[in-house]
Amino acid sequence: MDNQLLTTIIYQNSLKYGSRNALFYQKSDKSWTPISWAAFWQSIEDTAKALLANGVKQGDKVAIMSRNMPEWTISDYALQLIRAVSVPLFSSTSAAQAEYMLNETESVICLVGEQEQYDVAKTLFEKVPTLRKIVAFDSVVKLDDKSSSEHLSDFLKSGSDNNYAEQLKLVSADAQDSDLCSILYTSGTSGEPKGVMLSVSNFRHCVTIHDLRITISDKDVSLCFLPLSHIFERGWTFIALSNGMTSYYLRNPKEVVDAVQVVKPTVMCSVPRFFEKTYEGVNAKIARSSKTKQAMFKWAISMGGQRFNYLCIKQPVPLGLRIAYAIADKLVLSKGRAVLGGNFRFMVCGGAALSLDIIHFFEQVGIHIKIGYGLTETVASVTCFLDDDINTSSVGKIMPTLDVKIGDNDEIMVKGGTVFQGYYKKPELTAEVMKDGYFCTGDAGRLDENGYLFLTDRIKDIIKTSSGKYIAPQKIESLLSGDKYIEQITIIGSERKYVTALVVPAAVAFEELMKELGLEKMKKEYQVKELAVVEFYQQRINELQKDLSPYEQVKKIVLLPAEFTIQTGELTPSLKIKRRVVAEQFKVEIEIMYRDSQGKS
């Protein structure tokens, strides 16, 4: 696939596979409906012609704000075909954030999925001067007569004239792999989003290095459930379709466990939260089962563990253990794999750290997890496990063709075909992270003699949740600390299910509140634990953070009776909060906020 455009690869696949199914999507009754390879390519061309008919030119920016559906990927390829640029937005993006991104990119069209995204987009007409039209993928979206918007079915009709077919041939013939393909926004340390510019070549290199590292084929089946607006699923989808896989598109990621049982994928990319939830669910189910079933499960896992130990040291498994494992597998472990469809060859996991205990559990059950590390700026994967990497605390071996070295302060630096083109309209920020052709990741690590990367710290002060979402804590803290009832606040959420906060109340306002609630005679360490007080603060925070995306919003809080100080070690001399110190000193309070599943991931 070297030196080919992504669209060329899909066109060739459409000729090769023809009526074979390329994509599946769910109808309202949850049944899966196929789209053939021939129909897939035809839809790409039809969408490209409609874009041309609506005045989209080379280099124009078109926003895509939708949950996962085939129209997302079809539009993605169609934009490449006419040399335009996609601007992906999460389906839950707030109006304020969408306004910033569409204005900075001067987007001319906004493609939306469902009613929720349409309702956000229609508020942007008066705020984004370049925005000309909104196109809704879902036919049930109720359109506003006052807004320039239409359903995709009507939008496609505009490109039916033969003139656009000829125009498409001319435009697509000039496409280059150096063309800017997409601008993906990530959080910056100041809270201002940064648009990561990725070329067609960047994505093509992503496909190439994965072809060299992992074993996949057109016989594989993949489930697309992580947001396509995120680099991980986006890159994986290009890999899957370029290799002729069949891909199932799941709109609602919360239904993934049910979906895998029906779809029975063989490979899939996922994030730690998926494995954590599955692990928690299995253990909870076993805990509720009979003593006999618990003993049987414990024995089966023990057999899997003993076999796993031999695999770790790459030694032959003894015959007796092979027989015992086969029995354990038939009676117990295969049923565990069936919960995830039963057909997985491996699952790729990235976005945040996953504990070795969970990795080992899945390996014992018979599901191989390929851990990887990467960033939006590197089209995800910088590293990935080899097929026989099952017992390493590393984040995998450096991907083929990439050049990775360790710089000052142990910073991981990356050079290669997947490294981005820069931050859109932010040359100063680009210059800050590029050094001698290497991208400075902001993460600290070490390389061993075999090319395996070990993460040791995060230099940049960005939180990444266990679902792989990046969050700028300063942005949230700055927003919330302006409230008169809040003196200090620190955001928690690194590799956690959701965002929480430790809050120090502002003394004067807090005293007034205590009088209003009739709690003034109570000691402060008890006041901050009163349900009415906690709910009051949570409600104020909810109001202040309403314009944040859901994954950025603080789901739970703990109120602290005393301020952070230099003397107690929580503040630096310049009065900045030492996050690791705070996390250690208040680990009990933090764990309480994550003890149950009330918060949403």
PATI-744056 format. One record per residue (C-alpha): residue in one letter; y, x, z; residue number from 1. Coordinates in Angstrom, 2 decimals. Example, Ala and Ser with C-alpha at 12.3 -4.5 7.8 and 13.67 -1.06 7.14 Angstrom:
residuo:yy:xx:zz:num
A:-4.50:12.30:7.80:1 $
S:-1.06:13.67:7.14:2 $
END
This chain:
residuo:yy:xx:zz:num
M:0.00:0.00:0.00:1 $
D:2.27:3.04:-0.08:2 $
N:5.62:2.60:-1.82:3 $
Q:5.09:-1.10:-2.43:4 $
L:7.46:-3.86:-1.45:5 $
L:6.10:-6.30:1.10:6 $
T:6.68:-9.11:-1.38:7 $
T:4.72:-7.24:-4.05:8 $
I:1.76:-6.97:-1.69:9 $
I:1.83:-10.72:-1.02:10 $
Y:2.12:-11.50:-4.73:11 $
Q:-0.90:-9.31:-5.44:12 $
N:-2.82:-11.02:-2.64:13 $
S:-1.97:-14.42:-4.12:14 $
L:-3.55:-13.32:-7.40:15 $
K:-6.54:-11.77:-5.65:16 $
Y:-7.33:-14.63:-3.29:17 $
G:-5.92:-17.64:-5.16:18 $
S:-7.26:-20.83:-3.55:19 $
R:-8.50:-19.09:-0.42:20 $
N:-6.64:-20.12:2.73:21 $
A:-3.84:-17.79:3.81:22 $
L:-2.10:-19.78:6.53:23 $
F:-2.84:-22.73:8.80:24 $
Y:-0.41:-24.90:10.73:25 $
Q:-0.85:-27.79:13.14:26 $
K:0.02:-31.39:12.42:27 $
S:1.29:-33.69:15.17:28 $
D:-2.31:-34.68:15.98:29 $
K:-3.12:-30.97:16.56:30 $
S:-5.38:-30.75:13.51:31 $
W:-5.09:-27.55:11.49:32 $
T:-3.91:-27.77:7.87:33 $
P:-4.37:-24.88:5.40:34 $
I:-2.03:-23.31:2.85:35 $
S:-3.75:-21.33:0.09:36 $
W:-2.63:-17.90:-1.01:37 $
A:-1.48:-19.32:-4.35:38 $
A:0.52:-22.07:-2.62:39 $
F:1.93:-19.55:-0.14:40 $
W:3.37:-17.41:-2.93:41 $
Q:4.66:-20.46:-4.79:42 $
S:6.49:-21.58:-1.64:43 $
I:8.07:-18.14:-1.32:44 $
E:9.36:-18.32:-4.89:45 $
D:10.57:-21.92:-4.48:46 $
T:12.47:-21.00:-1.31:47 $
A:13.97:-17.93:-3.01:48 $
K:15.20:-20.07:-5.93:49 $
A:16.73:-22.60:-3.52:50 $
L:18.55:-19.81:-1.70:51 $
L:19.95:-18.58:-5.02:52 $
A:20.96:-22.14:-5.92:53 $
N:22.89:-22.32:-2.67:54 $
G:24.86:-19.18:-3.47:55 $
V:22.97:-16.66:-1.33:56 $
K:23.57:-13.21:-2.83:57 $
Q:22.22:-9.72:-2.30:58 $
G:23.18:-8.52:1.18:59 $
D:24.07:-12.01:2.48:60 $
K:22.84:-12.79:5.97:61 $
V:20.72:-15.88:6.69:62 $
A:19.82:-16.80:10.27:63 $
I:16.37:-18.12:11.20:64 $
M:16.13:-19.98:14.51:65 $
S:12.76:-21.65:14.85:66 $
R:9.47:-21.68:16.65:67 $
N:6.51:-20.30:14.74:68 $
M:5.65:-22.16:11.55:69 $
P:4.74:-21.08:8.02:70 $
E:8.29:-21.86:6.82:71 $
W:9.53:-19.01:9.03:72 $
T:7.46:-16.40:7.20:73 $
I:7.93:-18.03:3.80:74 $
S:11.71:-17.80:4.28:75 $
D:11.36:-14.21:5.49:76 $
Y:9.62:-13.13:2.27:77 $
A:11.93:-15.28:0.12:78 $
L:14.99:-13.51:1.53:79 $
Q:13.43:-10.14:0.70:80 $
L:12.72:-11.35:-2.81:81 $
I:16.44:-12.01:-3.45:82 $
R:17.52:-8.92:-1.45:83 $
A:19.22:-10.97:1.28:84 $
V:18.96:-10.23:5.01:85 $
S:17.30:-12.30:7.72:86 $
V:18.85:-12.65:11.18:87 $
P:16.09:-13.90:13.51:88 $
L:17.10:-15.79:16.66:89 $
F:14.78:-16.94:19.42:90 $
S:14.17:-20.68:19.28:91 $
S:15.69:-20.95:22.77:92 $
T:18.87:-19.03:21.91:93 $
S:21.93:-20.59:23.52:94 $
A:24.89:-21.79:21.47:95 $
A:27.08:-19.01:22.88:96 $
Q:24.61:-16.29:21.89:97 $
A:23.98:-17.80:18.46:98 $
E:27.72:-17.96:17.87:99 $
Y:28.07:-14.24:18.60:100 $
M:25.18:-13.22:16.33:101 $
L:26.10:-15.46:13.41:102 $
N:29.75:-14.42:13.57:103 $
E:28.98:-10.71:13.73:104 $
T:26.57:-10.93:10.79:105 $
E:28.74:-13.46:8.92:106 $
S:25.66:-15.56:8.25:107 $
V:26.03:-18.06:5.41:108 $
I:23.03:-20.31:6.11:109 $
C:21.11:-21.11:9.27:110 $
L:17.46:-22.10:8.91:111 $
V:16.24:-24.03:11.95:112 $
G:12.88:-25.35:12.99:113 $
E:13.17:-28.46:15.11:114 $
Q:15.70:-30.77:16.73:115 $
E:16.51:-28.42:19.60:116 $
Q:17.52:-25.60:17.26:117 $
Y:19.36:-27.96:14.91:118 $
D:21.44:-29.35:17.77:119 $
V:22.50:-25.82:18.70:120 $
A:23.23:-24.83:15.11:121 $
K:25.40:-27.85:14.28:122 $
T:27.83:-26.88:17.05:123 $
L:28.52:-23.61:15.21:124 $
F:30.22:-24.94:12.09:125 $
E:33.69:-24.83:13.61:126 $
K:32.99:-21.52:15.36:127 $
V:31.36:-19.54:12.52:128 $
P:33.68:-19.60:9.47:129 $
T:31.07:-18.17:7.09:130 $
L:28.39:-20.75:7.90:131 $
R:27.97:-23.12:4.96:132 $
K:24.76:-25.02:5.58:133 $
I:21.96:-25.74:8.04:134 $
V:18.45:-26.29:6.73:135 $
A:15.84:-27.93:8.98:136 $
F:12.18:-27.02:8.46:137 $
D:10.82:-30.05:10.30:138 $
S:11.23:-33.29:8.36:139 $
V:11.64:-35.38:11.54:140 $
V:14.86:-33.63:12.58:141 $
K:17.71:-36.14:12.75:142 $
L:20.59:-34.72:10.76:143 $
D:24.25:-35.20:11.58:144 $
D:26.09:-36.88:8.67:145 $
K:29.23:-34.95:9.57:146 $
S:27.53:-31.57:9.22:147 $
S:26.56:-29.84:6.00:148 $
S:22.83:-29.91:6.57:149 $
E:19.60:-31.02:4.94:150 $
H:15.87:-30.94:5.33:151 $
L:13.90:-28.14:3.70:152 $
S:12.28:-30.55:1.26:153 $
D:15.71:-31.49:-0.15:154 $
F:16.92:-27.90:-0.01:155 $
L:14.00:-26.78:-2.20:156 $
K:14.88:-29.33:-4.88:157 $
S:18.17:-27.55:-5.50:158 $
G:16.30:-24.55:-6.93:159 $
S:14.10:-26.47:-9.37:160 $
D:16.33:-25.73:-12.39:161 $
N:14.77:-23.20:-14.77:162 $
N:17.94:-21.11:-14.63:163 $
Y:17.11:-20.13:-11.07:164 $
A:13.62:-19.03:-12.09:165 $
E:15.19:-16.62:-14.58:166 $
Q:17.77:-15.51:-12.04:167 $
L:15.03:-14.83:-9.50:168 $
K:13.18:-12.60:-11.98:169 $
L:16.28:-10.51:-12.52:170 $
V:17.22:-10.22:-8.86:171 $
S:13.70:-9.49:-7.57:172 $
A:13.12:-6.87:-10.29:173 $
D:15.92:-4.77:-8.75:174 $
A:14.59:-4.98:-5.17:175 $
Q:14.16:-1.64:-3.41:176 $
D:12.28:-0.70:-0.28:177 $
S:15.55:0.80:0.99:178 $
D:17.09:-2.70:1.03:179 $
L:18.21:-3.94:4.43:180 $
C:15.58:-6.51:5.39:181 $
S:16.52:-7.82:8.80:182 $
I:18.93:-7.60:11.72:183 $
L:17.17:-8.22:15.04:184 $
Y:19.24:-8.52:18.18:185 $
T:18.35:-6.81:21.42:186 $
S:20.21:-6.71:24.72:187 $
G:22.56:-3.82:25.40:188 $
T:23.26:-2.29:28.80:189 $
S:26.73:-3.84:28.77:190 $
G:25.24:-7.22:27.98:191 $
E:26.59:-7.30:24.43:192 $
P:23.69:-7.81:22.00:193 $
K:22.98:-5.06:19.47:194 $
G:21.83:-5.85:15.96:195 $
V:18.98:-3.52:15.01:196 $
M:19.01:-2.92:11.24:197 $
L:15.53:-2.65:9.72:198 $
S:14.86:-1.98:6.06:199 $
V:11.96:-3.17:3.92:200 $
S:10.75:0.43:4.08:201 $
N:10.71:0.32:7.89:202 $
F:8.39:-2.67:7.86:203 $
R:6.26:-1.22:5.07:204 $
H:5.75:1.95:7.09:205 $
C:4.74:-0.25:10.02:206 $
V:1.98:-1.74:7.87:207 $
T:0.88:1.69:6.64:208 $
I:0.56:3.38:10.03:209 $
H:-1.44:0.46:11.41:210 $
D:-3.77:0.59:8.43:211 $
L:-4.40:4.23:9.34:212 $
R:-4.95:3.49:13.05:213 $
I:-6.78:0.16:13.41:214 $
T:-9.76:-1.32:11.61:215 $
I:-8.80:-4.63:10.00:216 $
S:-9.72:-6.47:6.82:217 $
D:-9.30:-9.67:4.88:218 $
K:-12.23:-11.12:6.84:219 $
D:-10.16:-11.13:10.04:220 $
V:-8.48:-14.19:11.53:221 $
S:-5.27:-13.90:13.57:222 $
L:-3.34:-16.37:15.73:223 $
C:0.44:-16.11:15.44:224 $
F:1.73:-17.36:18.81:225 $
L:4.32:-14.86:20.06:226 $
P:7.83:-15.61:18.71:227 $
L:8.31:-14.39:15.15:228 $
S:11.87:-13.58:16.18:229 $
H:10.39:-10.76:18.29:230 $
I:9.54:-7.49:16.55:231 $
F:5.97:-7.43:17.86:232 $
E:4.74:-10.66:16.24:233 $
R:6.94:-10.13:13.19:234 $
G:5.49:-6.70:12.50:235 $
W:1.95:-7.88:13.23:236 $
T:2.35:-10.81:10.81:237 $
F:3.37:-8.42:8.02:238 $
I:0.30:-6.31:8.86:239 $
A:-2.04:-9.31:8.92:240 $
L:-0.84:-10.89:5.68:241 $
S:-0.59:-7.57:3.84:242 $
N:-4.28:-7.06:4.65:243 $
G:-5.27:-10.51:3.43:244 $
M:-6.05:-11.96:6.85:245 $
T:-5.97:-15.67:7.57:246 $
S:-3.17:-16.44:10.01:247 $
Y:-2.83:-19.53:12.18:248 $
Y:0.71:-20.49:13.23:249 $
L:1.09:-21.98:16.72:250 $
R:4.42:-23.65:17.46:251 $
N:3.97:-23.97:21.20:252 $
P:2.86:-20.67:22.79:253 $
K:1.95:-22.52:25.99:254 $
E:-1.01:-23.99:24.10:255 $
V:-2.45:-20.59:23.19:256 $
V:-5.55:-20.82:25.43:257 $
D:-6.53:-24.14:23.85:258 $
A:-5.73:-22.83:20.38:259 $
V:-7.90:-19.70:20.58:260 $
Q:-10.92:-21.84:21.43:261 $
V:-10.46:-23.77:18.18:262 $
V:-9.17:-21.02:15.89:263 $
K:-11.58:-18.35:17.19:264 $
P:-9.45:-15.38:16.07:265 $
T:-11.00:-11.97:15.61:266 $
V:-7.78:-10.02:16.21:267 $
M:-4.42:-10.93:17.68:268 $
C:-1.35:-9.35:19.21:269 $
S:-0.38:-10.45:22.68:270 $
V:1.61:-9.52:25.77:271 $
P:0.51:-8.77:29.35:272 $
R:1.36:-12.27:30.55:273 $
F:-1.41:-13.74:28.38:274 $
F:-4.01:-11.46:29.95:275 $
E:-2.58:-11.97:33.43:276 $
K:-2.79:-15.77:33.10:277 $
T:-6.32:-15.61:31.72:278 $
Y:-7.38:-13.24:34.50:279 $
E:-5.80:-15.48:37.15:280 $
G:-7.43:-18.55:35.64:281 $
V:-10.91:-17.02:35.58:282 $
N:-10.67:-15.84:39.17:283 $
A:-9.35:-19.21:40.34:284 $
K:-12.21:-21.01:38.59:285 $
I:-14.81:-18.68:40.09:286 $
A:-13.29:-19.14:43.56:287 $
R:-13.82:-22.90:43.25:288 $
S:-17.41:-22.58:42.05:289 $
S:-20.63:-22.61:44.07:290 $
K:-21.88:-19.59:46.01:291 $
T:-24.68:-19.18:43.46:292 $
K:-22.27:-19.08:40.50:293 $
Q:-20.00:-16.69:42.36:294 $
A:-22.93:-14.34:43.01:295 $
M:-24.05:-14.57:39.38:296 $
F:-20.53:-13.77:38.14:297 $
K:-20.20:-10.85:40.55:298 $
W:-23.53:-9.44:39.36:299 $
A:-22.63:-9.86:35.68:300 $
I:-19.28:-8.15:36.15:301 $
S:-21.06:-5.37:38.03:302 $
M:-23.41:-4.85:35.07:303 $
G:-20.41:-4.86:32.75:304 $
G:-18.67:-2.37:35.01:305 $
Q:-21.64:0.02:35.12:306 $
R:-21.95:-0.12:31.33:307 $
F:-18.19:0.39:31.08:308 $
N:-18.44:3.58:33.16:309 $
Y:-20.82:5.12:30.62:310 $
L:-18.58:4.07:27.74:311 $
C:-15.59:5.68:29.49:312 $
I:-17.28:9.07:29.57:313 $
K:-18.73:8.43:26.09:314 $
Q:-22.32:8.80:27.25:315 $
P:-25.36:6.72:26.13:316 $
V:-26.02:3.65:28.27:317 $
P:-29.49:3.91:29.94:318 $
L:-32.14:1.53:28.65:319 $
G:-32.51:-0.35:31.96:320 $
L:-28.79:-0.97:32.15:321 $
R:-28.72:-2.05:28.48:322 $
I:-31.36:-4.68:29.25:323 $
A:-29.58:-5.85:32.41:324 $
Y:-26.28:-6.02:30.58:325 $
A:-27.83:-8.03:27.75:326 $
I:-29.06:-10.59:30.30:327 $
A:-25.67:-10.65:32.04:328 $
D:-23.95:-11.04:28.72:329 $
K:-26.13:-13.96:27.63:330 $
L:-25.90:-15.81:30.95:331 $
V:-22.29:-15.13:31.98:332 $
L:-20.11:-12.73:30.00:333 $
S:-20.47:-14.46:26.63:334 $
K:-19.26:-17.67:28.27:335 $
G:-16.20:-15.77:29.47:336 $
R:-15.48:-14.59:25.93:337 $
A:-15.97:-18.15:24.70:338 $
V:-12.92:-19.17:26.72:339 $
L:-10.98:-17.03:24.22:340 $
G:-12.89:-18.25:21.20:341 $
G:-15.76:-15.78:21.40:342 $
N:-14.95:-13.84:18.21:343 $
F:-12.41:-11.20:19.29:344 $
R:-13.08:-7.69:18.05:345 $
F:-9.93:-6.48:19.79:346 $
M:-6.53:-7.63:20.96:347 $
V:-3.35:-5.59:20.67:348 $
C:-1.18:-5.65:23.78:349 $
G:2.40:-4.45:24.04:350 $
G:5.78:-5.40:25.41:351 $
A:5.24:-4.31:29.02:352 $
A:2.74:-2.61:31.30:353 $
L:-0.68:-4.13:31.94:354 $
S:-2.59:-3.07:35.03:355 $
L:-5.74:-1.00:34.61:356 $
D:-7.62:-3.53:36.75:357 $
I:-6.99:-6.26:34.19:358 $
I:-7.74:-3.95:31.25:359 $
H:-11.04:-2.97:32.86:360 $
F:-11.91:-6.61:33.60:361 $
F:-11.57:-7.58:29.94:362 $
E:-13.53:-4.50:28.85:363 $
Q:-16.31:-5.46:31.27:364 $
V:-16.39:-8.95:29.80:365 $
G:-16.57:-7.41:26.33:366 $
I:-13.04:-7.80:24.93:367 $
H:-11.34:-4.58:23.84:368 $
I:-7.60:-4.38:24.47:369 $
K:-5.54:-1.94:22.42:370 $
I:-2.50:-0.97:24.48:371 $
G:0.58:0.17:22.60:372 $
Y:4.19:1.17:23.16:373 $
G:7.23:0.68:20.98:374 $
L:10.68:-0.79:20.58:375 $
T:12.57:-2.99:18.16:376 $
E:14.24:0.17:16.85:377 $
T:10.83:1.59:15.87:378 $
V:9.35:-1.63:14.43:379 $
A:7.26:-1.90:17.59:380 $
S:4.35:0.57:17.64:381 $
V:5.03:4.19:18.46:382 $
T:1.60:4.52:20.08:383 $
C:-1.66:2.57:20.11:384 $
F:-5.16:3.01:21.56:385 $
L:-7.94:4.29:19.36:386 $
D:-11.10:2.16:19.10:387 $
D:-12.84:4.07:21.89:388 $
D:-9.84:4.39:24.23:389 $
I:-10.84:2.22:27.17:390 $
N:-10.06:4.21:30.29:391 $
T:-6.68:5.84:30.09:392 $
S:-3.44:5.24:31.94:393 $
S:-1.56:6.27:28.81:394 $
V:0.08:3.84:26.40:395 $
G:-2.00:5.21:23.55:396 $
K:-1.96:7.97:20.98:397 $
I:1.03:8.63:18.74:398 $
M:0.79:6.57:15.55:399 $
P:-0.03:8.42:12.31:400 $
T:2.93:10.00:10.43:401 $
L:5.32:9.57:13.39:402 $
D:6.93:12.58:15.05:403 $
V:7.38:12.14:18.81:404 $
K:8.75:14.73:21.19:405 $
I:10.03:14.84:24.77:406 $
G:13.72:15.66:25.11:407 $
D:16.15:16.17:27.97:408 $
N:15.36:14.26:31.17:409 $
D:11.85:13.72:29.74:410 $
E:13.26:11.23:27.24:411 $
I:10.86:10.04:24.54:412 $
M:12.28:10.74:21.06:413 $
V:10.88:9.32:17.82:414 $
K:11.29:10.26:14.17:415 $
G:9.58:8.65:11.19:416 $
G:9.52:5.89:8.62:417 $
T:9.66:3.08:11.16:418 $
V:12.85:4.28:12.89:419 $
F:15.70:1.83:12.33:420 $
Q:18.80:2.24:10.17:421 $
G:21.27:1.87:13.03:422 $
Y:23.00:-0.85:15.05:423 $
Y:24.88:-3.33:12.88:424 $
K:28.66:-2.71:12.97:425 $
K:28.20:-0.38:15.96:426 $
P:28.26:3.19:14.60:427 $
E:29.25:4.63:17.99:428 $
L:26.20:3.12:19.67:429 $
T:24.03:4.35:16.81:430 $
A:25.38:7.88:17.23:431 $
E:24.59:7.75:20.95:432 $
V:20.88:7.14:20.38:433 $
M:20.28:9.37:17.34:434 $
K:19.90:13.13:17.77:435 $
D:18.85:15.44:14.93:436 $
G:17.13:12.55:13.17:437 $
Y:15.28:11.43:16.30:438 $
F:15.78:8.08:17.99:439 $
C:16.29:8.53:21.74:440 $
T:14.34:5.65:23.27:441 $
G:15.88:5.64:26.74:442 $
D:12.37:5.83:28.20:443 $
A:10.98:8.85:30.00:444 $
G:7.46:10.10:29.48:445 $
R:5.12:12.98:28.81:446 $
L:2.70:13.90:26.04:447 $
D:-0.69:15.43:26.69:448 $
E:-2.40:18.01:24.49:449 $
N:-4.21:15.29:22.52:450 $
G:-1.10:13.34:21.55:451 $
Y:-1.38:10.59:24.17:452 $
L:1.87:9.29:25.60:453 $
F:2.35:8.50:29.29:454 $
L:5.38:6.49:30.40:455 $
T:6.93:7.77:33.61:456 $
D:10.21:5.89:33.95:457 $
R:12.84:3.81:32.21:458 $
I:16.04:5.74:31.70:459 $
K:17.97:2.83:30.32:460 $
D:18.67:0.09:32.79:461 $
I:17.06:-2.70:30.79:462 $
I:14.55:-5.10:32.28:463 $
K:11.52:-6.09:30.24:464 $
T:9.56:-9.11:31.46:465 $
S:5.77:-9.33:31.26:466 $
S:6.17:-11.51:28.16:467 $
G:8.04:-8.67:26.43:468 $
K:11.58:-10.10:26.58:469 $
Y:14.42:-7.61:27.09:470 $
I:17.09:-8.53:29.62:471 $
A:20.34:-6.76:30.52:472 $
P:20.60:-7.16:34.32:473 $
Q:24.27:-6.14:34.46:474 $
K:25.21:-8.98:32.18:475 $
I:23.58:-11.55:34.45:476 $
E:24.81:-9.90:37.63:477 $
S:28.37:-9.76:36.32:478 $
L:28.23:-13.43:35.42:479 $
L:26.88:-14.59:38.78:480 $
S:28.72:-12.23:41.11:481 $
G:32.02:-13.81:40.09:482 $
D:31.14:-16.86:42.15:483 $
K:33.03:-17.11:45.44:484 $
Y:29.81:-17.64:47.39:485 $
I:28.16:-14.43:46.12:486 $
E:29.03:-10.98:47.44:487 $
Q:26.25:-8.94:45.86:488 $
I:23.33:-9.74:43.60:489 $
T:20.54:-7.73:42.04:490 $
I:18.30:-9.03:39.31:491 $
I:14.52:-8.60:39.51:492 $
G:12.12:-9.12:36.63:493 $
S:10.78:-5.86:35.24:494 $
E:7.26:-6.61:33.99:495 $
R:7.31:-9.90:35.91:496 $
K:6.66:-13.46:34.76:497 $
Y:10.28:-14.55:35.12:498 $
V:13.66:-13.44:36.43:499 $
T:14.54:-13.69:40.12:500 $
A:17.39:-12.37:42.25:501 $
L:18.21:-11.01:45.67:502 $
V:21.54:-12.49:46.70:503 $
V:23.92:-11.41:49.47:504 $
P:26.26:-14.31:50.36:505 $
A:30.03:-13.76:50.50:506 $
A:30.96:-13.82:54.20:507 $
V:33.97:-16.16:54.29:508 $
A:32.66:-18.75:51.85:509 $
F:29.25:-18.63:53.52:510 $
E:30.74:-19.34:56.94:511 $
E:32.57:-22.36:55.54:512 $
L:29.38:-23.60:53.95:513 $
M:27.52:-23.26:57.25:514 $
K:30.12:-25.44:58.96:515 $
E:29.83:-28.07:56.24:516 $
L:26.07:-28.11:56.66:517 $
G:26.23:-28.08:60.47:518 $
L:24.40:-24.77:60.70:519 $
E:27.20:-22.62:62.14:520 $
K:25.43:-22.03:65.48:521 $
M:22.33:-20.64:63.84:522 $
K:21.77:-16.89:63.42:523 $
K:22.41:-15.65:59.89:524 $
E:18.84:-14.44:59.35:525 $
Y:17.75:-18.05:59.84:526 $
Q:20.67:-19.59:57.97:527 $
V:19.76:-17.80:54.73:528 $
K:16.24:-19.26:54.90:529 $
E:17.33:-22.87:55.31:530 $
L:16.12:-24.95:52.36:531 $
A:19.48:-26.71:51.96:532 $
V:21.27:-23.36:51.78:533 $
V:18.87:-21.86:49.25:534 $
E:19.07:-24.99:47.09:535 $
F:22.88:-24.91:47.22:536 $
Y:22.92:-21.34:45.90:537 $
Q:20.27:-22.03:43.26:538 $
Q:22.26:-25.01:41.98:539 $
R:25.42:-22.91:41.71:540 $
I:23.53:-20.19:39.88:541 $
N:21.98:-22.76:37.54:542 $
E:25.44:-24.01:36.61:543 $
L:26.79:-20.49:36.05:544 $
Q:23.85:-19.39:33.87:545 $
K:23.55:-22.47:31.66:546 $
D:24.67:-20.54:28.55:547 $
L:22.02:-17.87:29.04:548 $
S:18.72:-18.11:27.19:549 $
P:15.91:-19.56:29.34:550 $
Y:14.11:-16.22:29.67:551 $
E:17.31:-14.65:31.09:552 $
Q:17.91:-17.33:33.68:553 $
V:17.22:-16.71:37.37:554 $
K:14.34:-18.98:38.39:555 $
K:14.19:-18.16:42.09:556 $
I:16.34:-16.44:44.69:557 $
V:16.12:-14.94:48.15:558 $
L:19.29:-14.86:50.25:559 $
L:19.73:-11.73:52.35:560 $
P:21.54:-11.72:55.72:561 $
A:23.08:-8.22:55.34:562 $
E:24.97:-6.43:52.58:563 $
F:23.66:-3.51:50.55:564 $
T:25.41:-0.35:51.75:565 $
I:25.54:3.37:51.09:566 $
Q:24.42:3.99:54.66:567 $
T:21.26:1.92:54.33:568 $
G:20.48:3.56:51.00:569 $
E:20.78:0.60:48.63:570 $
L:24.07:1.77:47.05:571 $
T:25.08:5.00:45.33:572 $
P:28.34:6.73:46.30:573 $
S:29.95:4.90:43.38:574 $
L:28.65:1.61:44.85:575 $
K:26.04:0.99:42.18:576 $
I:22.84:-0.69:43.34:577 $
K:19.79:1.57:43.44:578 $
R:17.32:-0.80:41.90:579 $
R:14.17:1.08:42.81:580 $
V:15.29:1.47:46.42:581 $
V:16.11:-2.22:46.68:582 $
A:12.80:-3.15:45.08:583 $
E:10.94:-1.05:47.63:584 $
Q:12.92:-2.16:50.68:585 $
F:12.62:-5.84:49.82:586 $
K:9.18:-5.87:48.24:587 $
V:7.94:-8.53:50.64:588 $
E:10.81:-10.88:49.76:589 $
I:10.32:-10.18:46.07:590 $
E:6.58:-10.89:46.18:591 $
I:7.26:-14.25:47.84:592 $
M:9.30:-15.28:44.77:593 $
Y:6.32:-14.54:42.53:594 $
R:3.62:-15.88:44.81:595 $
D:3.15:-19.20:43.00:596 $
S:3.55:-20.44:39.42:597 $
Q:6.62:-22.59:39.91:598 $
G:8.82:-20.29:37.86:599 $
K:8.35:-20.28:34.11:600 $
S:7.50:-17.21:32.17:601 $
END
